[in-house]
Structures are given as structure tokens and as C-alpha cells.
Amino acid sequence: MPIILAIYPLIYGLPGASLIFSVVFFVVLISATIQGSTLPWIARALGLTQPPPATPAATLEITALGDVDADIVEYQLGDTSRASGRRLSQMALPDGTVLEMITRGNNVIPPRGSTFLYAGDHLFIVMKPDVREFVDLVCSGAAEANHYELPTSELKLKGYTKVADLKHSYGIELSANDNLSLDGSR
């Protein structure tokens, strides 16, 4: 803006206009150079910088010809995630939800029920849009959250889901043996 304003004396041919323009141009150039080059250094010195977020080792893309009633969502497990420190089979994900890929550091890990999940893992999950709130609870919800924070929509689970896994994943307390599955088998 100062350079544009310094052009007006040049346009009207005022005496000393070229000196005014040169001074303004030089001051703006030096000011921008000094501020631009010292700003990152000052931010680091004041502790105002943050490391960039971790990026997964791979990404998952699916191309469909028509409209698909599903979402692919990436989650990064945190220290307080309900899924951290548990096996994939203990996640109690809603029925019809599929974990497609896990990345840990630079490694792609094929998801199996016995796969142990750690904080920092990136999960790529395919799900129906109406169950996203439940998956959010399991993957990014704090382990201390209680059952009063459950979404109001219907939660459909697989019959072999254990009562203990339901309790841990959603905070739902059932008056049944923790080793029983929802269909009553052990």
C-alpha cells in the first residue's frame, strides 16, 4: 500500500516525487525482508512453533462410478483413545464398519483381529455415515467418557461382540458376565 501511495506524486509530476518513491520502496523492501526472515526465528525462540502433524505412511483412495452410501475416515489414535492399547477385535465397531488399513510410522499393517493398536496409529475405516458418531467415540473419544455422551441413534453390533468390549468401547454397563458375547456365547 505505501508503494501505491508513493506512485501518486510521480503521476502528478510533483518535485522530489522520484526521491519519495525511492525512499518508500526501499523502506518497504527492507522492512518486509527483515520481518519475513526473522519471524520464524523469533517464533522458535519464544516457543510458539509446533511440530507438523504426523502424516500416515500411505493413504487410501477408492474411486466409485456412482454414489456410495459410505465414508472413508482416517483416525489417528491418541493416548486417551479407547482403541489405544487394545486388539482390533476388541474395538466393538458397529456392524457394517470395516477397518481397511493401519499405518504405523512408515509401515502399512494389514488389519487382523489380533492386531494390537497403539497411540499414533492411523486407521482408515469405511463406514455408513449414520454410525460415524459411534466410531468417533471408539477411535478418538477419551477413555474417561461415560455413557451419557452416547449418540442417540441406533447402535447395531455384531453378535460375537463381548460385553467387556462394549463396556470399554462405549462405556455401556450391562448386567452380564464380561466374557459373554452379545449373542450369549462365550
TORPA-4810 file (N, C-alpha, C, O; in nm, 3 decimals):
<nodes>
NODE_1_0.081_-0.119_0.000_0.000_0.000_0.000_0.087_0.127_0.000_0.057_0.221_-0.074_M
NODE_2_0.193_0.130_0.081_0.275_0.253_0.077_0.335_0.278_-0.061_0.348_0.393_-0.102_P
NODE_3_0.372_0.172_-0.133_0.429_0.191_-0.266_0.326_0.250_-0.361_0.357_0.338_-0.441_I
NODE_4_0.202_0.202_-0.351_0.095_0.256_-0.437_0.073_0.404_-0.405_0.057_0.486_-0.496_I
NODE_5_0.072_0.438_-0.276_0.055_0.579_-0.240_0.173_0.664_-0.286_0.156_0.781_-0.319_L
NODE_6_0.292_0.606_-0.289_0.410_0.681_-0.334_0.410_0.703_-0.485_0.485_0.786_-0.535_A
NODE_7_0.327_0.629_-0.557_0.318_0.647_-0.702_0.243_0.775_-0.737_0.271_0.836_-0.840_I
NODE_8_0.148_0.818_-0.653_0.067_0.937_-0.684_0.152_1.063_-0.705_0.125_1.136_-0.801_Y
NODE_9_0.252_1.093_-0.624_0.334_1.211_-0.655_0.404_1.199_-0.791_0.423_1.298_-0.860_P
NODE_10_0.443_1.074_-0.828_0.505_1.055_-0.959_0.406_1.084_-1.071_0.441_1.147_-1.172_L
NODE_11_0.282_1.038_-1.053_0.180_1.059_-1.156_0.155_1.207_-1.179_0.140_1.252_-1.293_I
NODE_12_0.150_1.285_-1.069_0.119_1.427_-1.083_0.244_1.512_-1.107_0.235_1.635_-1.116_Y
NODE_13_0.360_1.448_-1.118_0.483_1.519_-1.152_0.528_1.618_-1.047_0.586_1.721_-1.082_G
NODE_14_0.504_1.591_-0.921_0.545_1.682_-0.814_0.698_1.680_-0.798_0.762_1.579_-0.824_L
NODE_15_0.755_1.794_-0.755_0.900_1.797_-0.737_0.942_1.702_-0.624_0.877_1.697_-0.519_P
NODE_16_1.050_1.626_-0.644_1.101_1.532_-0.545_1.022_1.402_-0.540_1.043_1.321_-0.449_G
NODE_17_0.931_1.379_-0.635_0.845_1.259_-0.634_0.928_1.132_-0.651_0.897_1.031_-0.588_A
NODE_18_1.032_1.137_-0.734_1.111_1.015_-0.754_1.190_0.981_-0.627_1.210_0.863_-0.598_S
NODE_19_1.235_1.083_-0.552_1.304_1.058_-0.426_1.208_0.996_-0.324_1.244_0.901_-0.255_L
NODE_20_1.086_1.050_-0.315_0.985_0.996_-0.222_0.955_0.850_-0.258_0.951_0.764_-0.171_I
NODE_21_0.935_0.823_-0.387_0.906_0.686_-0.430_1.022_0.592_-0.397_1.000_0.482_-0.346_F
NODE_22_1.145_0.635_-0.425_1.263_0.551_-0.399_1.277_0.520_-0.250_1.304_0.406_-0.212_S
NODE_23_1.258_0.621_-0.165_1.270_0.601_-0.020_1.162_0.505_0.029_1.191_0.412_0.105_V
NODE_24_1.037_0.527_-0.014_0.927_0.440_0.030_0.950_0.298_-0.019_0.931_0.203_0.057_V
NODE_25_0.990_0.282_-0.145_1.015_0.148_-0.199_1.126_0.078_-0.120_1.112_-0.040_-0.086_F
NODE_26_1.236_0.149_-0.091_1.347_0.092_-0.017_1.305_0.053_0.125_1.339_-0.056_0.171_F
NODE_27_1.233_0.140_0.194_1.188_0.111_0.331_1.095_-0.010_0.334_1.109_-0.095_0.421_V
NODE_28_1.002_-0.018_0.241_0.910_-0.132_0.236_0.986_-0.260_0.206_0.961_-0.363_0.268_V
NODE_29_1.078_-0.256_0.113_1.156_-0.374_0.076_1.240_-0.423_0.195_1.240_-0.543_0.224_L
NODE_30_1.311_-0.335_0.262_1.394_-0.372_0.377_1.305_-0.423_0.492_1.338_-0.523_0.555_I
NODE_31_1.196_-0.355_0.518_1.106_-0.394_0.627_1.049_-0.535_0.605_1.048_-0.617_0.696_S
NODE_32_1.002_-0.560_0.485_0.946_-0.693_0.454_1.052_-0.801_0.461_1.025_-0.911_0.509_A
NODE_33_1.172_-0.771_0.414_1.281_-0.870_0.417_1.321_-0.903_0.560_1.335_-1.021_0.595_T
NODE_34_1.338_-0.802_0.643_1.379_-0.825_0.782_1.270_-0.898_0.859_1.298_-0.995_0.930_I
NODE_35_1.145_-0.853_0.846_1.035_-0.919_0.917_1.017_-1.062_0.869_1.000_-1.153_0.950_Q
NODE_36_1.020_-1.083_0.740_0.999_-1.217_0.685_1.108_-1.315_0.723_1.081_-1.433_0.743_G
NODE_37_1.232_-1.268_0.731_1.341_-1.360_0.762_1.359_-1.384_0.912_1.411_-1.488_0.951_S
NODE_38_1.315_-1.290_0.995_1.334_-1.308_1.139_1.212_-1.366_1.209_1.223_-1.414_1.322_T
NODE_39_1.097_-1.363_1.147_0.975_-1.411_1.212_0.984_-1.558_1.253_0.949_-1.589_1.367_L
NODE_40_1.027_-1.652_1.166_1.038_-1.792_1.211_1.137_-1.809_1.326_1.112_-1.887_1.418_P
NODE_41_1.249_-1.738_1.321_1.350_-1.749_1.427_1.293_-1.700_1.560_1.314_-1.763_1.663_W
NODE_42_1.223_-1.587_1.559_1.165_-1.532_1.682_1.056_-1.624_1.735_1.046_-1.645_1.856_I
NODE_43_0.974_-1.679_1.647_0.868_-1.772_1.691_0.928_-1.894_1.759_0.877_-1.939_1.862_A
NODE_44_1.037_-1.949_1.703_1.104_-2.063_1.768_1.164_-2.023_1.901_1.155_-2.099_1.998_R
NODE_45_1.225_-1.905_1.909_1.287_-1.858_2.033_1.183_-1.838_2.143_1.212_-1.860_2.261_A
NODE_46_1.063_-1.796_2.106_0.956_-1.775_2.205_0.876_-1.902_2.232_0.785_-1.901_2.315_L
NODE_47_0.909_-2.010_2.163_0.838_-2.137_2.185_0.697_-2.136_2.129_0.609_-2.203_2.183_G
NODE_48_0.673_-2.063_2.022_0.540_-2.052_1.963_0.518_-2.147_1.845_0.411_-2.146_1.785_L
NODE_49_0.617_-2.228_1.813_0.602_-2.319_1.699_0.559_-2.457_1.747_0.581_-2.494_1.862_T
NODE_50_0.496_-2.531_1.659_0.454_-2.667_1.686_0.507_-2.756_1.575_0.519_-2.713_1.460_Q
NODE_51_0.539_-2.880_1.609_0.582_-2.970_1.502_0.465_-2.999_1.409_0.350_-2.997_1.452_P
NODE_52_0.492_-3.026_1.282_0.382_-3.057_1.190_0.314_-3.187_1.232_0.380_-3.274_1.290_P
NODE_53_0.184_-3.202_1.204_0.116_-3.325_1.242_0.174_-3.446_1.168_0.222_-3.435_1.056_P
NODE_54_0.168_-3.559_1.234_0.220_-3.681_1.173_0.136_-3.716_1.051_0.013_-3.708_1.054_A
NODE_55_0.202_-3.756_0.947_0.131_-3.796_0.827_0.141_-3.947_0.813_0.245_-4.006_0.844_T
NODE_56_0.035_-4.010_0.767_0.039_-4.156_0.753_0.137_-4.198_0.643_0.166_-4.122_0.551_P
NODE_57_0.186_-4.321_0.655_0.280_-4.373_0.556_0.214_-4.394_0.421_0.281_-4.393_0.317_A
NODE_58_0.084_-4.412_0.422_0.009_-4.434_0.298_-0.128_-4.372_0.312_-0.174_-4.344_0.423_A
NODE_59_-0.193_-4.350_0.201_-0.331_-4.302_0.202_-0.417_-4.402_0.128_-0.368_-4.485_0.052_T
NODE_60_-0.545_-4.393_0.152_-0.638_-4.488_0.092_-0.735_-4.409_0.005_-0.805_-4.320_0.053_L
NODE_61_-0.740_-4.443_-0.124_-0.833_-4.379_-0.216_-0.915_-4.486_-0.285_-0.863_-4.590_-0.327_E
NODE_62_-1.044_-4.460_-0.294_-1.133_-4.551_-0.366_-1.213_-4.467_-0.464_-1.272_-4.366_-0.427_I
NODE_63_-1.214_-4.509_-0.587_-1.290_-4.440_-0.689_-1.414_-4.522_-0.721_-1.404_-4.640_-0.752_T
NODE_64_-1.529_-4.458_-0.712_-1.655_-4.528_-0.739_-1.722_-4.464_-0.861_-1.707_-4.345_-0.887_A
NODE_65_-1.796_-4.545_-0.933_-1.865_-4.494_-1.051_-1.993_-4.421_-1.016_-2.035_-4.330_-1.087_L
NODE_66_-2.056_-4.459_-0.908_-2.181_-4.396_-0.868_-2.173_-4.346_-0.726_-2.067_-4.350_-0.663_G
NODE_67_-2.286_-4.299_-0.675_-2.292_-4.254_-0.537_-2.285_-4.374_-0.444_-2.357_-4.473_-0.463_D
NODE_68_-2.199_-4.366_-0.346_-2.183_-4.473_-0.250_-2.225_-4.419_-0.114_-2.188_-4.309_-0.075_V
NODE_69_-2.304_-4.499_-0.042_-2.353_-4.457_0.089_-2.254_-4.500_0.197_-2.290_-4.575_0.287_D
NODE_70_-2.130_-4.454_0.186_-2.028_-4.488_0.285_-1.923_-4.378_0.287_-1.905_-4.306_0.189_A
NODE_71_-1.855_-4.368_0.399_-1.746_-4.273_0.416_-1.619_-4.349_0.446_-1.621_-4.455_0.508_D
NODE_72_-1.507_-4.294_0.401_-1.377_-4.344_0.442_-1.318_-4.236_0.531_-1.296_-4.123_0.489_I
NODE_73_-1.294_-4.273_0.657_-1.248_-4.175_0.754_-1.114_-4.219_0.810_-1.093_-4.337_0.842_V
NODE_74_-1.023_-4.124_0.821_-0.892_-4.152_0.880_-0.891_-4.103_1.024_-0.932_-3.990_1.052_E
NODE_75_-0.847_-4.187_1.114_-0.832_-4.151_1.254_-0.686_-4.171_1.294_-0.622_-4.266_1.251_Y
NODE_76_-0.635_-4.081_1.376_-0.506_-4.104_1.439_-0.534_-4.127_1.586_-0.589_-4.040_1.654_Q
NODE_77_-0.497_-4.244_1.635_-0.524_-4.277_1.773_-0.435_-4.196_1.866_-0.314_-4.185_1.846_L
NODE_78_-0.497_-4.140_1.969_-0.423_-4.065_2.069_-0.402_-4.149_2.195_-0.449_-4.263_2.202_G
NODE_79_-0.334_-4.093_2.291_-0.308_-4.164_2.416_-0.437_-4.195_2.492_-0.445_-4.296_2.562_D
NODE_80_-0.539_-4.108_2.478_-0.663_-4.128_2.552_-0.771_-4.197_2.469_-0.884_-4.212_2.515_T
NODE_81_-0.738_-4.240_2.349_-0.836_-4.309_2.265_-0.874_-4.442_2.329_-0.788_-4.511_2.384_S
NODE_82_-1.000_-4.477_2.321_-1.047_-4.605_2.376_-0.986_-4.724_2.302_-0.976_-4.832_2.359_R
NODE_83_-0.946_-4.706_2.178_-0.891_-4.815_2.099_-0.742_-4.836_2.124_-0.689_-4.944_2.096_A
NODE_84_-0.673_-4.735_2.176_-0.529_-4.748_2.200_-0.503_-4.854_2.307_-0.570_-4.859_2.409_S
NODE_85_-0.403_-4.936_2.280_-0.364_-5.039_2.377_-0.454_-5.161_2.375_-0.450_-5.241_2.468_G
NODE_86_-0.535_-5.178_2.271_-0.625_-5.292_2.262_-0.607_-5.359_2.126_-0.547_-5.303_2.034_R
NODE_87_-0.659_-5.479_2.117_-0.657_-5.551_1.989_-0.772_-5.500_1.903_-0.872_-5.450_1.954_R
NODE_88_-0.757_-5.514_1.773_-0.860_-5.472_1.679_-0.992_-5.543_1.708_-1.099_-5.483_1.696_L
NODE_89_-0.986_-5.670_1.744_-1.109_-5.747_1.772_-1.181_-5.697_1.896_-1.297_-5.733_1.918_S
NODE_90_-1.118_-5.615_1.978_-1.180_-5.562_2.099_-1.240_-5.423_2.080_-1.284_-5.361_2.177_Q
NODE_91_-1.242_-5.372_1.958_-1.290_-5.237_1.934_-1.441_-5.223_1.939_-1.490_-5.112_1.960_M
NODE_92_-1.517_-5.328_1.921_-1.664_-5.324_1.922_-1.718_-5.220_1.824_-1.802_-5.137_1.859_A
NODE_93_-1.667_-5.225_1.702_-1.714_-5.132_1.598_-1.856_-5.168_1.556_-1.893_-5.286_1.560_L
NODE_94_-1.936_-5.071_1.514_-2.072_-5.101_1.468_-2.071_-5.197_1.350_-1.975_-5.204_1.274_P
NODE_95_-2.180_-5.272_1.337_-2.195_-5.367_1.227_-2.186_-5.293_1.094_-2.243_-5.184_1.079_D
NODE_96_-2.116_-5.350_0.998_-2.101_-5.287_0.866_-1.984_-5.191_0.859_-1.961_-5.129_0.756_G
NODE_97_-1.909_-5.177_0.967_-1.791_-5.091_0.970_-1.669_-5.178_0.946_-1.654_-5.284_1.007_T
NODE_98_-1.580_-5.133_0.858_-1.465_-5.213_0.821_-1.338_-5.129_0.835_-1.330_-5.019_0.781_V
NODE_99_-1.240_-5.181_0.906_-1.109_-5.118_0.914_-1.030_-5.167_0.794_-0.999_-5.286_0.785_L
NODE_100_-0.997_-5.078_0.702_-0.933_-5.115_0.577_-0.781_-5.118_0.585_-0.717_-5.204_0.524_E
NODE_101_-0.722_-5.025_0.662_-0.576_-5.017_0.663_-0.530_-4.950_0.792_-0.597_-4.861_0.844_M
NODE_102_-0.414_-4.993_0.841_-0.350_-4.931_0.957_-0.210_-4.891_0.912_-0.138_-4.970_0.851_I
NODE_103_-0.171_-4.768_0.942_-0.032_-4.729_0.919_0.029_-4.692_1.054_-0.033_-4.623_1.135_T
NODE_104_0.149_-4.740_1.075_0.224_-4.713_1.199_0.363_-4.669_1.156_0.442_-4.749_1.106_R
NODE_105_0.392_-4.541_1.177_0.520_-4.487_1.128_0.522_-4.497_0.977_0.434_-4.443_0.910_G
NODE_106_0.622_-4.565_0.922_0.633_-4.583_0.777_0.584_-4.720_0.732_0.605_-4.758_0.617_N
NODE_107_0.518_-4.794_0.821_0.474_-4.929_0.790_0.322_-4.935_0.770_0.246_-4.870_0.841_N
NODE_108_0.281_-5.013_0.671_0.140_-5.042_0.649_0.115_-5.179_0.711_0.182_-5.277_0.679_V
NODE_109_0.016_-5.185_0.800_-0.012_-5.308_0.873_-0.148_-5.360_0.829_-0.248_-5.288_0.839_I
NODE_110_-0.155_-5.484_0.779_-0.285_-5.539_0.740_-0.370_-5.561_0.866_-0.323_-5.622_0.962_P
NODE_111_-0.493_-5.513_0.866_-0.576_-5.529_0.985_-0.625_-5.672_1.003_-0.682_-5.732_0.912_P
NODE_112_-0.601_-5.725_1.121_-0.650_-5.857_1.162_-0.706_-5.841_1.302_-0.674_-5.744_1.370_R
NODE_113_-0.786_-5.931_1.344_-0.844_-5.924_1.478_-0.739_-5.923_1.587_-0.761_-5.865_1.694_G
NODE_114_-0.626_-5.987_1.562_-0.520_-5.995_1.664_-0.426_-5.875_1.661_-0.336_-5.865_1.745_S
NODE_115_-0.445_-5.783_1.566_-0.356_-5.667_1.555_-0.373_-5.578_1.677_-0.484_-5.538_1.712_T
NODE_116_-0.262_-5.546_1.741_-0.260_-5.459_1.858_-0.251_-5.315_1.810_-0.169_-5.285_1.724_F
NODE_117_-0.333_-5.226_1.865_-0.338_-5.086_1.825_-0.264_-4.999_1.926_-0.277_-5.019_2.047_L
NODE_118_-0.186_-4.904_1.877_-0.107_-4.816_1.961_-0.143_-4.671_1.935_-0.192_-4.636_1.827_Y
NODE_119_-0.118_-4.585_2.034_-0.134_-4.440_2.014_-0.041_-4.399_1.900_0.074_-4.443_1.895_A
NODE_120_-0.090_-4.316_1.811_-0.012_-4.273_1.694_-0.045_-4.350_1.569_-0.010_-4.305_1.459_G
NODE_121_-0.113_-4.465_1.581_-0.154_-4.541_1.462_-0.257_-4.461_1.382_-0.341_-4.392_1.440_D
NODE_122_-0.250_-4.470_1.250_-0.351_-4.411_1.162_-0.442_-4.525_1.115_-0.395_-4.624_1.059_H
NODE_123_-0.572_-4.510_1.139_-0.670_-4.610_1.097_-0.753_-4.553_0.984_-0.798_-4.438_0.992_L
NODE_124_-0.775_-4.631_0.880_-0.862_-4.592_0.770_-0.985_-4.682_0.777_-0.975_-4.803_0.754_F
NODE_125_-1.100_-4.623_0.808_-1.221_-4.700_0.836_-1.330_-4.663_0.737_-1.356_-4.545_0.713_I
NODE_126_-1.393_-4.767_0.678_-1.507_-4.748_0.588_-1.633_-4.772_0.671_-1.644_-4.874_0.739_V
NODE_127_-1.727_-4.677_0.665_-1.848_-4.687_0.748_-1.966_-4.616_0.683_-1.949_-4.532_0.595_M
NODE_128_-2.082_-4.651_0.730_-2.203_-4.578_0.691_-2.202_-4.444_0.766_-2.156_-4.438_0.880_K
NODE_129_-2.251_-4.338_0.705_-2.248_-4.208_0.772_-2.322_-4.204_0.905_-2.285_-4.127_0.994_P
NODE_130_-2.426_-4.286_0.922_-2.505_-4.280_1.044_-2.437_-4.342_1.166_-2.487_-4.326_1.278_D
NODE_131_-2.325_-4.413_1.149_-2.254_-4.471_1.263_-2.126_-4.396_1.297_-2.050_-4.437_1.385_V
NODE_132_-2.102_-4.287_1.228_-1.976_-4.213_1.247_-1.957_-4.167_1.391_-1.846_-4.173_1.443_R
NODE_133_-2.064_-4.122_1.456_-2.051_-4.075_1.594_-2.001_-4.187_1.686_-1.923_-4.161_1.778_E
NODE_134_-2.047_-4.310_1.663_-2.003_-4.422_1.745_-1.856_-4.455_1.720_-1.780_-4.480_1.813_F
NODE_135_-1.817_-4.454_1.593_-1.677_-4.481_1.559_-1.587_-4.370_1.615_-1.477_-4.397_1.661_V
NODE_136_-1.636_-4.245_1.609_-1.561_-4.134_1.670_-1.537_-4.160_1.818_-1.428_-4.134_1.869_D
NODE_137_-1.638_-4.211_1.887_-1.624_-4.241_2.029_-1.514_-4.344_2.054_-1.435_-4.328_2.147_L
NODE_138_-1.510_-4.447_1.973_-1.413_-4.555_1.993_-1.272_-4.510_1.955_-1.176_-4.541_2.025_V
NODE_139_-1.259_-4.437_1.845_-1.126_-4.404_1.793_-1.068_-4.275_1.849_-0.947_-4.267_1.872_C
NODE_140_-1.150_-4.176_1.872_-1.094_-4.050_1.917_-1.149_-4.005_2.050_-1.105_-3.904_2.104_S
NODE_141_-1.246_-4.079_2.106_-1.304_-4.041_2.233_-1.212_-4.072_2.348_-1.135_-4.168_2.343_G
NODE_142_-1.220_-3.992_2.452_-1.139_-4.015_2.571_-1.189_-4.138_2.645_-1.310_-4.162_2.651_A
NODE_143_-1.099_-4.212_2.701_-1.134_-4.334_2.773_-1.219_-4.304_2.897_-1.289_-4.392_2.946_A
NODE_144_-1.212_-4.180_2.948_-1.287_-4.147_3.068_-1.433_-4.109_3.039_-1.512_-4.094_3.132_E
NODE_145_-1.470_-4.092_2.911_-1.605_-4.051_2.877_-1.705_-4.154_2.928_-1.674_-4.273_2.935_A
NODE_146_-1.823_-4.108_2.964_-1.922_-4.201_3.018_-2.036_-4.224_2.921_-2.041_-4.163_2.814_N
NODE_147_-2.126_-4.311_2.959_-2.234_-4.350_2.868_-2.335_-4.238_2.843_-2.417_-4.250_2.752_H
NODE_148_-2.332_-4.131_2.920_-2.424_-4.020_2.896_-2.388_-3.943_2.770_-2.469_-3.865_2.720_Y
NODE_149_-2.269_-3.964_2.717_-2.225_-3.895_2.597_-2.250_-3.975_2.471_-2.202_-3.937_2.364_E
NODE_150_-2.323_-4.086_2.480_-2.351_-4.169_2.363_-2.444_-4.098_2.267_-2.533_-4.024_2.308_L
NODE_151_-2.424_-4.120_2.137_-2.518_-4.065_2.039_-2.656_-4.127_2.059_-2.669_-4.236_2.116_P
NODE_152_-2.757_-4.059_2.012_-2.894_-4.107_2.031_-2.939_-4.202_1.921_-3.046_-4.262_1.933_T
NODE_153_-2.862_-4.218_1.815_-2.902_-4.308_1.707_-2.881_-4.454_1.748_-2.816_-4.483_1.849_S
NODE_154_-2.937_-4.545_1.668_-2.929_-4.687_1.698_-2.789_-4.742_1.672_-2.727_-4.710_1.570_E
NODE_155_-2.742_-4.825_1.765_-2.611_-4.889_1.752_-2.632_-5.037_1.728_-2.682_-5.109_1.815_L
NODE_156_-2.594_-5.084_1.609_-2.604_-5.226_1.575_-2.464_-5.284_1.583_-2.371_-5.235_1.518_K
NODE_157_-2.450_-5.391_1.663_-2.320_-5.456_1.681_-2.327_-5.599_1.633_-2.435_-5.655_1.619_L
NODE_158_-2.211_-5.658_1.609_-2.205_-5.799_1.571_-2.236_-5.883_1.695_-2.204_-5.843_1.807_K
NODE_159_-2.297_-5.998_1.676_-2.337_-6.084_1.788_-2.221_-6.136_1.869_-2.237_-6.163_1.988_G
NODE_160_-2.104_-6.151_1.809_-1.989_-6.204_1.882_-1.915_-6.097_1.963_-1.812_-6.127_2.023_Y
NODE_161_-1.966_-5.973_1.966_-1.904_-5.866_2.045_-1.915_-5.900_2.192_-2.024_-5.931_2.241_T
NODE_162_-1.806_-5.896_2.264_-1.801_-5.927_2.406_-1.858_-5.811_2.489_-1.845_-5.695_2.452_K
NODE_163_-1.920_-5.846_2.601_-1.976_-5.746_2.692_-1.865_-5.654_2.743_-1.885_-5.533_2.754_V
NODE_164_-1.748_-5.710_2.774_-1.635_-5.629_2.823_-1.590_-5.529_2.717_-1.555_-5.416_2.751_A
NODE_165_-1.591_-5.568_2.589_-1.551_-5.478_2.482_-1.653_-5.366_2.463_-1.615_-5.253_2.434_D
NODE_166_-1.779_-5.397_2.479_-1.885_-5.297_2.471_-1.868_-5.195_2.583_-1.882_-5.074_2.561_L
NODE_167_-1.838_-5.243_2.702_-1.817_-5.155_2.817_-1.697_-5.063_2.794_-1.705_-4.943_2.819_K
NODE_168_-1.588_-5.120_2.746_-1.467_-5.039_2.726_-1.483_-4.941_2.609_-1.441_-4.826_2.618_H
NODE_169_-1.543_-4.985_2.500_-1.553_-4.902_2.380_-1.652_-4.787_2.394_-1.628_-4.679_2.341_S
NODE_170_-1.764_-4.810_2.464_-1.869_-4.708_2.470_-1.906_-4.666_2.611_-1.982_-4.570_2.628_Y
NODE_171_-1.856_-4.735_2.712_-1.893_-4.703_2.850_-2.029_-4.757_2.888_-2.087_-4.713_2.987_G
NODE_172_-2.082_-4.853_2.810_-2.213_-4.910_2.836_-2.198_-5.023_2.937_-2.123_-5.118_2.914_I
NODE_173_-2.269_-5.014_3.048_-2.265_-5.117_3.153_-2.383_-5.213_3.132_-2.498_-5.170_3.124_E
NODE_174_-2.353_-5.342_3.122_-2.457_-5.445_3.112_-2.444_-5.537_3.232_-2.334_-5.563_3.280_L
NODE_175_-2.557_-5.587_3.279_-2.554_-5.680_3.394_-2.537_-5.822_3.341_-2.626_-5.906_3.355_S
NODE_176_-2.422_-5.847_3.282_-2.390_-5.979_3.228_-2.241_-6.003_3.248_-2.164_-5.910_3.269_A
NODE_177_-2.203_-6.127_3.240_-2.064_-6.166_3.252_-1.983_-6.100_3.140_-2.023_-6.105_3.024_N
NODE_178_-1.870_-6.038_3.176_-1.787_-5.968_3.077_-1.736_-6.059_2.967_-1.707_-6.011_2.857_D
NODE_179_-1.723_-6.190_2.992_-1.672_-6.283_2.891_-1.778_-6.330_2.794_-1.746_-6.395_2.694_N
NODE_180_-1.904_-6.299_2.821_-2.013_-6.339_2.729_-2.016_-6.245_2.609_-1.980_-6.128_2.618_L
NODE_181_-2.059_-6.300_2.497_-2.080_-6.216_2.380_-2.227_-6.173_2.379_-2.308_-6.225_2.456_S
NODE_182_-2.260_-6.079_2.294_-2.397_-6.028_2.291_-2.499_-6.135_2.249_-2.615_-6.129_2.288_L
NODE_183_-2.454_-6.234_2.170_-2.545_-6.340_2.131_-2.553_-6.453_2.237_-2.620_-6.554_2.216_D
NODE_184_-2.484_-6.434_2.352_-2.494_-6.529_2.462_-2.387_-6.636_2.462_-2.380_-6.715_2.557_G
NODE_185_-2.303_-6.642_2.361_-2.199_-6.745_2.357_-2.074_-6.693_2.429_-2.062_-6.574_2.459_S
NODE_186_-1.983_-6.785_2.455_-1.857_-6.745_2.522_-1.749_-6.730_2.420_-1.636_-6.696_2.455_R
</nodes>
